[in-house]
Amino acid sequence: MTNIPSHNRRFVLKTRPAELPSNENFSIERLPVFPPTDGNLLVRILCVALSPWQNQRLKDFKNYTKPFEIGELIDCDVIGQIISGEAGDFCPGKLVTGRLGWQEIASASPADLQLVSNDFEETLWLTALSSPGLTAYCAMDLFGRPMPGQTLAVTSAAGSVGSFAIQLGVIAGMRVIGIAGTKEKCDIVRDELGAHACLNYKDPLFSEKLASACPGGIDLFFDTLGGEIADTVFDNLAKYATVLIVGRTNSNNSGTPHLDYVNMRQLWAKEARIHCFSRYSYPERWAFAREKMMTLCRDVKIKEIKTIVHGFENTPTALRDMLSGKALGKTIVKYGESER
Ligand SMILES: NC(=O)c1ccc[n+]([C@@H]2O[C@H](COP(=O)([O-])OP(=O)(O)OC[C@H]3O[C@@H](n4cnc5c(N)ncnc54)[C@H](OP(=O)(O)O)[C@@H]3O)[C@@H](O)[C@H]2O)c1
């Protein structure tokens, strides 16, 4: 096992972005690393998972999440390797996952970590078996109630959460329509994830194409975006449709996060039901959802799509690229390789 490094580098918030974040919004702090005390463990971070909620928390607006403070470490799920300290099954060399943030070395309590079993590819612990897969599973299971033959529409269909919602809909026997921002993404959603169709919302004929892709209307809308694209989907809802609100990437990324849906009339006209979903409200469902996703991964019924970026310094740019639609699936930034 490696010696304990003398210093840790970590990204903290310097200024709040107006819309998308860039390098200038963050500063790198260099802090000494001390041997672990009080039963804590030292973890070397190998890869970090980027998510739109990080941009949401960089800004300060009324929301269910707490904004990062200026000077606060940017939080996120990571995979790391224990380099010092021991507690039960947690010992040097073991891989763990937890919310340790954009830093190279973390001191963490075993209670905040989970051991990563090597039955699965490492990155699955940040995708299918973590927030993206479990959010899609819980939202669909608890509120989507997918039925064979129904039509499902999913925004950010080649995104981290959306790609799992697409696959869960296909497994349930639904007619699945993806919506994404490039032709390449649409091809992957259709050809690799099994959607019946995937439409590019930047296509000037998007509205017409969506209407002809779902002649019987959309029974279930898994919305990660809000805004104008969701308004177009509302024009195509079936009677008594369900709208599952899972994310607000569109308004989060804008300078006006308080503005969102406009086309409320169609919700009323179709007597649609809206379910707002936050995974934080269902901790008791987490283990069940993870077991189900593990089985789907083992049986190769579900797959992850991801973009890997290398280097600690590139984390802010990778976040910006992900938010602006340049990445496919989950963006994971690799800070190092595990040591045997
Ligand atoms: N409710 C919960 O418990 C929960 C849990 C996890 C995540 N979420 C939320 O779910 C959403 C998706 O998260 P994720 O991690 O899966 O992110 P993601 O979809 O992988 O990444 C964001 C994607 O959004 C699209 N996008 C960005 N700005 C857009 C705009 N203005 N208009 C249209 N599309 C835009 C881009 O894809 P295109 O190329 O398609 O434009 C981009 O790749 C986020 O809002 C996140 O906060 C909620």
The ligand as an SDF file (V2000), in Angstrom:
LIG
                    3D

 48 52  0  0  0  0  0  0  0  0999 V2000
  -35.1050   13.4100   -7.9060 N   0  0  0  0  0  0  0  0  0  0  0  0
  -33.9920   12.8140   -7.5580 C   0  0  0  0  0  0  0  0  0  0  0  0
  -33.9160   12.1660   -6.5180 O   0  0  0  0  0  0  0  0  0  0  0  0
  -32.8040   12.9360   -8.4630 C   0  0  0  0  0  0  0  0  0  0  0  0
  -31.6930   12.0840   -8.3490 C   0  0  0  0  0  0  0  0  0  0  0  0
  -30.6640   12.2050   -9.2910 C   0  0  0  0  0  0  0  0  0  0  0  0
  -30.7330   13.1890  -10.2730 C   0  0  0  0  0  0  0  0  0  0  0  0
  -31.8100   14.0310  -10.3090 N   0  0  0  0  0  0  0  0  0  0  0  0
  -31.9410   15.0670  -11.3220 C   0  0  0  0  0  0  0  0  0  0  0  0
  -32.1900   14.4220  -12.5650 O   0  0  0  0  0  0  0  0  0  0  0  0
  -31.6620   15.2160  -13.6340 C   0  0  0  0  0  0  0  0  0  0  0  0
  -30.7520   14.3540  -14.4890 C   0  0  0  0  0  0  0  0  0  0  0  0
  -29.5810   14.0480  -13.7400 O   0  0  0  0  0  0  0  0  0  0  0  0
  -28.4040   13.2280  -14.4090 P   0  0  0  0  0  0  0  0  0  0  0  0
  -27.3600   13.0370  -13.3680 O   0  0  0  0  0  0  0  0  0  0  0  0
  -28.9670   12.0420  -15.0920 O   0  0  0  0  0  0  0  0  0  0  0  0
  -27.8530   14.2510  -15.4930 O   0  0  0  0  0  0  0  0  0  0  0  0
  -27.6840   14.0010  -17.0550 P   0  0  0  0  0  0  0  0  0  0  0  0
  -29.0440   13.8990  -17.6230 O   0  0  0  0  0  0  0  0  0  0  0  0
  -26.7410   12.8930  -17.2720 O   0  0  0  0  0  0  0  0  0  0  0  0
  -26.9280   15.3060  -17.5590 O   0  0  0  0  0  0  0  0  0  0  0  0
  -27.5370   16.4550  -17.8990 C   0  0  0  0  0  0  0  0  0  0  0  0
  -28.0540   16.4470  -19.3560 C   0  0  0  0  0  0  0  0  0  0  0  0
  -29.0880   17.4020  -19.4560 O   0  0  0  0  0  0  0  0  0  0  0  0
  -29.2040   17.8280  -20.7900 C   0  0  0  0  0  0  0  0  0  0  0  0
  -29.3680   19.2730  -20.7710 N   0  0  0  0  0  0  0  0  0  0  0  0
  -28.6310   20.1830  -20.1170 C   0  0  0  0  0  0  0  0  0  0  0  0
  -29.1490   21.4270  -20.2970 N   0  0  0  0  0  0  0  0  0  0  0  0
  -30.2120   21.2770  -21.0750 C   0  0  0  0  0  0  0  0  0  0  0  0
  -31.1760   22.1800  -21.6100 C   0  0  0  0  0  0  0  0  0  0  0  0
  -31.1110   23.4870  -21.3630 N   0  0  0  0  0  0  0  0  0  0  0  0
  -32.1680   21.6790  -22.3700 N   0  0  0  0  0  0  0  0  0  0  0  0
  -32.2220   20.3640  -22.6160 C   0  0  0  0  0  0  0  0  0  0  0  0
  -31.3450   19.4430  -22.1450 N   0  0  0  0  0  0  0  0  0  0  0  0
  -30.3570   19.9220  -21.3810 C   0  0  0  0  0  0  0  0  0  0  0  0
  -27.9240   17.4110  -21.5170 C   0  0  0  0  0  0  0  0  0  0  0  0
  -28.2390   16.3230  -22.3760 O   0  0  0  0  0  0  0  0  0  0  0  0
  -28.7410   16.5340  -23.9150 P   0  0  0  0  0  0  0  0  0  0  0  0
  -27.5970   16.2640  -24.8020 O   0  0  0  0  0  0  0  0  0  0  0  0
  -29.8470   15.5730  -24.0720 O   0  0  0  0  0  0  0  0  0  0  0  0
  -29.1780   17.9800  -24.0180 O   0  0  0  0  0  0  0  0  0  0  0  0
  -27.0340   16.8960  -20.3890 C   0  0  0  0  0  0  0  0  0  0  0  0
  -26.2160   15.8350  -20.7830 O   0  0  0  0  0  0  0  0  0  0  0  0
  -30.9450   16.3970  -12.9560 C   0  0  0  0  0  0  0  0  0  0  0  0
  -31.7910   17.5150  -12.9710 O   0  0  0  0  0  0  0  0  0  0  0  0
  -30.6970   15.9180  -11.5480 C   0  0  0  0  0  0  0  0  0  0  0  0
  -30.5940   16.9650  -10.6360 O   0  0  0  0  0  0  0  0  0  0  0  0
  -32.8350   13.9180   -9.4370 C   0  0  0  0  0  0  0  0  0  0  0  0
  1  2  1  0
  2  3  2  0
  2  4  1  0
  4  5  1  0
  4 48  2  0
  5  6  2  0
  6  7  1  0
  7  8  2  0
  8  9  1  0
  8 48  1  0
  9 10  1  0
  9 46  1  0
 10 11  1  0
 11 12  1  0
 11 44  1  0
 12 13  1  0
 13 14  1  0
 14 15  2  0
 14 16  1  0
 14 17  1  0
 17 18  1  0
 18 19  2  0
 18 20  1  0
 18 21  1  0
 21 22  1  0
 22 23  1  0
 23 24  1  0
 23 42  1  0
 24 25  1  0
 25 26  1  0
 25 36  1  0
 26 27  1  0
 26 35  1  0
 27 28  2  0
 28 29  1  0
 29 30  1  0
 29 35  2  0
 30 31  1  0
 30 32  2  0
 32 33  1  0
 33 34  2  0
 34 35  1  0
 36 37  1  0
 36 42  1  0
 37 38  1  0
 38 39  2  0
 38 40  1  0
 38 41  1  0
 42 43  1  0
 44 45  1  0
 44 46  1  0
 46 47  1  0
M  CHG  2   8   1  16  -1
M  END
$$$$
